[in-house]
Amino acid sequence: MPSRLLARALPFVGGALALCLGTAACTTDQPRPQGSPTGPWVGTAPGVQLGDPAVGTPAPGGDMTAVPEDSSCAAGTERGAGLPVRPADLWPGASATGGRATEVRARPGVPCPAEPAPEPDCGLPVFAWSSSTNEELLGWTGAERVLSGFAGARVAASSDAGTGSLSVGYVSLRFREDDSRLAVTRAHVEDAMRRCGGGRPGTLGGVSGFVASQESLVGADPVRTLLVAGPDRLVWVALDGGAWSATSTERAVHLTLQRLRTS
């Protein structure tokens, strides 16, 4: 993947951890209290709760850093210490962890210009097989908010970064309730998953949704992805690395979905 596209894709790929641990681009993990998830989601296993009432727009400061945008239609923040999905929660005791998250919200009364959904590029192992930035996602999906990022950890000594690491990438698109563009976006993403990753209805970590596989950027094992839909959002989760077990997969998927509900 060209470096420009890789830089744009970093928030969306599970394999970003291997790149992150070797640079200063990650936020190291710090404990913080987590809210209790409430509210049902469509197509999830019992005990997985997502979907949420609208939450206020967080003001930059403390654990959030303003991110300049190319237009006035959106406001972005780097979540910094306020990562929605924290590596220490997923992999307690891991020797090396890292994470990153970026949030972009449409400005009230200033919608981002509508854009056609991009044609999937099956050579890009990222969300929807598209190199769209978060702001561009606002334009072609019609979402009010995009939250994307990853969390990862080195869990075993290995010369192969893919074998010794685990990472979770995620993209959460929130819409107004009853917005028809959610269904349109879901159909588009599922089509991309079907065309490029053998997508089909299925389960990952005990959670039902639409599943597919993607090429890893760091190892031989494919990235496993899951798309789930709620009343007001779509969430895509990607698991990368070669050290997953059934137990760690279930924990990562369930906890990631729960954390994104409260973020």
Backbone torsions as a table, in degrees:
resi	resn	phi	psi	omega
1	MET	NA	132.3	176.9
2	PRO	-56.8	149.8	-175.6
3	SER	-60.5	-35.5	-179.8
4	ARG	-63.1	-44.5	179.9
5	LEU	-69.0	-36.0	178.6
6	LEU	-63.5	-42.2	179.6
7	ALA	-61.9	-39.8	179.0
8	ARG	-69.5	-31.6	-174.0
9	ALA	-85.3	-14.0	-172.3
10	LEU	-48.7	-43.4	-178.9
11	PRO	-64.0	-15.9	-171.3
12	PHE	-103.7	-6.3	-171.7
13	VAL	-112.2	134.4	176.9
14	GLY	-62.8	-35.8	-177.8
15	GLY	-67.4	-3.4	179.4
16	ALA	-62.9	-21.2	-179.0
17	LEU	-58.6	-44.5	-177.2
18	ALA	-60.5	-37.3	177.1
19	LEU	-71.7	-38.4	-177.1
20	CYS	-65.1	-44.6	-175.8
21	LEU	-65.4	-19.1	179.3
22	GLY	-97.7	4.9	-179.0
23	THR	-133.7	-174.1	176.0
24	ALA	-100.1	19.3	-173.6
25	ALA	-84.7	-4.6	-175.5
26	CYS	-100.3	157.7	169.0
27	THR	-100.9	123.8	178.1
28	THR	-72.3	153.3	-171.7
29	ASP	-77.1	138.6	174.2
30	GLN	-137.4	135.9	-177.4
31	PRO	-63.8	149.4	170.6
32	ARG	-158.4	153.2	179.8
33	PRO	-64.4	148.9	178.8
34	GLN	-117.9	144.4	178.1
35	GLY	-75.8	165.3	178.0
36	SER	-91.9	126.4	-177.9
37	PRO	-73.9	140.3	175.0
38	THR	-141.9	155.7	175.6
39	GLY	100.6	134.2	-174.8
40	PRO	-80.1	157.3	172.1
41	TRP	-123.3	158.6	177.3
42	VAL	-79.2	134.2	168.9
43	GLY	74.2	26.1	178.2
44	THR	-110.3	159.2	179.1
45	ALA	-72.8	159.7	177.5
46	PRO	-55.8	137.8	178.8
47	GLY	93.5	-14.8	176.8
48	VAL	-93.9	118.6	-174.9
49	GLN	-121.3	127.2	179.6
50	LEU	-137.2	-160.3	-179.7
51	GLY	68.8	137.4	-176.8
52	ASP	-153.4	159.9	171.0
53	PRO	-68.6	162.4	179.3
54	ALA	-60.5	141.0	178.8
55	VAL	-114.5	156.6	-178.2
56	GLY	-69.3	159.2	177.8
57	THR	-78.7	119.6	-179.4
58	PRO	-70.0	141.5	177.9
59	ALA	-86.1	138.6	176.7
60	PRO	-57.1	146.3	-179.9
61	GLY	136.0	155.3	-178.8
62	GLY	69.4	-103.6	-177.6
63	ASP	-101.5	16.4	-179.0
64	MET	-129.1	139.0	-178.6
65	THR	-122.5	128.3	-179.4
66	ALA	-63.8	140.8	178.3
67	VAL	-116.5	120.5	179.7
68	PRO	-60.3	142.0	177.8
69	GLU	-114.6	160.0	-176.9
70	ASP	-79.7	-14.4	-179.7
71	SER	-143.6	173.8	-177.3
72	SER	-89.1	5.7	-175.5
73	CYS	-83.2	-12.4	-174.9
74	ALA	-142.6	152.5	175.2
75	ALA	-123.3	131.6	-175.7
76	GLY	-119.5	152.5	175.9
77	THR	-140.0	143.0	166.1
78	GLU	-86.1	128.6	-174.2
79	ARG	-72.8	-18.1	174.9
80	GLY	52.1	-125.9	-179.0
81	ALA	-70.0	-12.4	179.9
82	GLY	-93.6	43.7	-179.8
83	LEU	-59.5	132.7	179.3
84	PRO	-70.2	-30.7	179.6
85	VAL	-121.6	113.0	-172.6
86	ARG	-102.9	130.1	-178.0
87	PRO	-55.4	-37.7	-177.7
88	ALA	-63.9	-26.6	176.4
89	ASP	-74.9	-32.9	-178.5
90	LEU	-81.9	-40.3	-175.5
91	TRP	-133.3	76.1	-179.5
92	PRO	-58.1	133.9	176.3
93	GLY	84.8	1.0	179.0
94	ALA	-62.7	142.5	-174.5
95	SER	-74.0	-29.4	-179.6
96	ALA	-140.0	126.5	-179.1
97	THR	-133.9	161.7	176.2
98	GLY	-162.8	163.4	179.4
99	GLY	-167.9	165.5	-179.4
100	ARG	-158.8	143.8	177.0
101	ALA	-151.1	141.2	178.3
102	THR	-130.3	136.9	179.6
103	GLU	-123.2	133.5	176.7
104	VAL	-128.2	130.5	179.9
105	ARG	-121.3	141.4	174.1
106	ALA	-68.5	138.3	178.0
107	ARG	-75.0	136.3	179.4
108	PRO	-56.1	128.4	177.0
109	GLY	78.7	-0.1	179.5
110	VAL	-129.6	74.2	-177.4
111	PRO	-64.4	145.8	175.9
112	CYS	-68.8	145.0	-179.2
113	PRO	-55.6	131.5	178.4
114	ALA	-65.0	136.7	179.5
115	GLU	-131.3	151.3	175.0
116	PRO	-69.3	147.3	177.6
117	ALA	-64.0	136.0	-177.3
118	PRO	-70.1	148.5	174.3
119	GLU	-68.6	130.3	-179.7
120	PRO	-58.7	136.9	174.4
121	ASP	-109.6	103.3	-173.6
122	CYS	-67.7	-5.5	175.1
123	GLY	-86.6	-5.5	179.7
124	LEU	-104.4	108.0	-178.6
125	PRO	-82.0	65.0	-176.2
126	VAL	-136.7	-179.6	-179.7
127	PHE	-56.2	127.5	178.5
128	ALA	58.7	15.9	-178.6
129	TRP	50.2	46.6	-178.4
130	SER	-139.2	143.9	178.6
131	SER	-91.5	21.6	-179.6
132	SER	-59.1	137.6	170.0
133	THR	-76.1	170.5	178.2
134	ASN	-59.3	-40.4	179.9
135	GLU	-66.2	-39.2	177.0
136	GLU	-65.0	-34.1	175.5
137	LEU	-61.5	-38.9	176.5
138	LEU	-58.1	-38.7	-176.6
139	GLY	-68.9	-46.8	-174.4
140	TRP	-91.7	-13.4	175.7
141	THR	-97.2	-27.3	-174.5
142	GLY	82.0	8.4	179.8
143	ALA	-67.9	155.7	175.7
144	GLU	-88.0	-24.6	-178.4
145	ARG	-148.4	141.1	172.9
146	VAL	-123.6	126.4	175.4
147	LEU	-122.9	119.3	-178.1
148	SER	-134.1	153.1	179.1
149	GLY	173.5	-166.5	177.3
150	PHE	-156.2	159.4	172.6
151	ALA	-136.5	143.3	-178.5
152	GLY	-157.1	168.4	-178.7
153	ALA	-152.8	149.4	169.0
154	ARG	-89.9	118.3	-174.1
155	VAL	-114.2	-7.2	179.8
156	ALA	-153.1	143.8	176.7
157	ALA	-71.9	125.6	-179.0
158	SER	-163.6	144.2	175.5
159	SER	-74.4	-14.4	178.7
160	ASP	-98.6	112.5	-177.4
161	ALA	-59.4	-35.6	-179.2
162	GLY	-68.4	-36.4	-178.5
163	THR	-71.7	-38.7	-174.8
164	GLY	-91.6	0.3	-174.7
165	SER	-121.9	155.7	171.5
166	LEU	-129.8	141.4	176.2
167	SER	-150.1	150.7	178.4
168	VAL	-121.6	120.1	172.0
169	GLY	-103.7	152.3	-177.7
170	TYR	-152.9	151.3	171.8
171	VAL	-137.2	125.6	177.6
172	SER	-118.4	122.2	178.6
173	LEU	-110.5	118.8	179.4
174	ARG	-107.9	134.5	-178.7
175	PHE	-119.1	165.8	167.8
176	ARG	-67.3	145.4	179.3
177	GLU	-61.4	142.6	-179.8
178	ASP	67.8	16.1	176.1
179	ASP	-78.5	119.8	-176.9
180	SER	-64.7	-18.4	-178.3
181	ARG	-70.4	-19.1	174.9
182	LEU	-62.9	-47.3	-179.7
183	ALA	-64.8	-37.7	178.9
184	VAL	-64.3	-44.4	179.2
185	THR	-65.1	-41.9	178.7
186	ARG	-59.1	-44.3	179.7
187	ALA	-63.1	-39.4	-179.4
188	HIS	-66.1	-45.9	-178.5
189	VAL	-66.3	-41.9	177.8
190	GLU	-62.2	-37.5	177.8
191	ASP	-64.1	-42.3	177.8
192	ALA	-62.8	-42.3	178.7
193	MET	-63.8	-37.3	179.5
194	ARG	-68.9	-44.7	-175.9
195	ARG	-71.5	-38.1	-172.4
196	CYS	-104.6	-21.1	-174.2
197	GLY	-132.3	19.7	-180.0
198	GLY	63.4	33.4	-174.8
199	GLY	-61.4	147.8	-179.7
200	ARG	-164.8	161.7	171.9
201	PRO	-63.2	138.8	-178.8
202	GLY	-177.1	-162.2	-179.5
203	THR	-132.1	152.1	172.5
204	LEU	-140.1	122.4	-177.1
205	GLY	61.7	28.5	179.9
206	GLY	82.3	5.4	179.6
207	VAL	-107.4	130.3	-179.0
208	SER	-84.2	143.5	177.8
209	GLY	178.4	-142.7	177.1
210	PHE	-116.2	123.8	-172.5
211	VAL	-116.8	152.9	177.5
212	ALA	-158.3	174.3	176.0
213	SER	-126.0	153.7	-179.8
214	GLN	-136.6	162.4	177.0
215	GLU	-72.3	137.9	175.4
216	SER	-82.0	147.8	175.6
217	LEU	-86.1	-11.8	-172.7
218	VAL	-126.8	-14.8	-175.3
219	GLY	-147.7	-178.9	-177.7
220	ALA	-83.5	-25.9	-178.0
221	ASP	-73.9	134.3	-179.2
222	PRO	-69.0	153.9	174.0
223	VAL	-78.9	130.8	177.3
224	ARG	-98.8	130.8	-175.7
225	THR	-123.6	152.2	-179.3
226	LEU	-139.1	133.2	174.0
227	LEU	-116.3	125.4	176.7
228	VAL	-125.4	151.2	-176.7
229	ALA	-119.1	140.3	173.9
230	GLY	-122.7	-177.5	-178.5
231	PRO	-60.0	-31.0	-175.9
232	ASP	-132.0	14.2	-179.7
233	ARG	-161.6	162.8	170.0
234	LEU	-116.7	139.5	175.6
235	VAL	-129.4	131.0	177.9
236	TRP	-115.1	130.4	-179.4
237	VAL	-124.5	137.1	-179.5
238	ALA	-129.1	129.6	179.1
239	LEU	-109.2	122.8	-179.0
240	ASP	-123.2	161.0	179.1
241	GLY	108.5	166.2	-173.3
242	GLY	-111.1	13.6	-175.1
243	ALA	-116.6	22.8	-177.9
244	TRP	-76.0	141.7	168.7
245	SER	-115.9	170.9	177.4
246	ALA	-60.8	-38.5	-178.7
247	THR	-68.2	-46.3	-179.1
248	SER	-68.5	-33.1	176.7
249	THR	-63.5	-47.2	-179.4
250	GLU	-62.7	-44.1	-179.2
251	ARG	-62.6	-45.1	-176.3
252	ALA	-64.4	-44.6	-177.7
253	VAL	-66.4	-49.5	-178.1
254	HIS	-62.0	-46.4	-176.3
255	LEU	-68.5	-38.4	178.5
256	THR	-62.3	-44.9	179.5
257	LEU	-65.0	-39.5	178.5
258	GLN	-64.4	-45.4	-178.5
259	ARG	-63.8	-39.1	-179.4
260	LEU	-68.0	-25.6	176.6
261	ARG	-65.6	-32.8	-176.6
262	THR	-98.0	7.7	-176.4
263	SER	-103.4	NA	NA
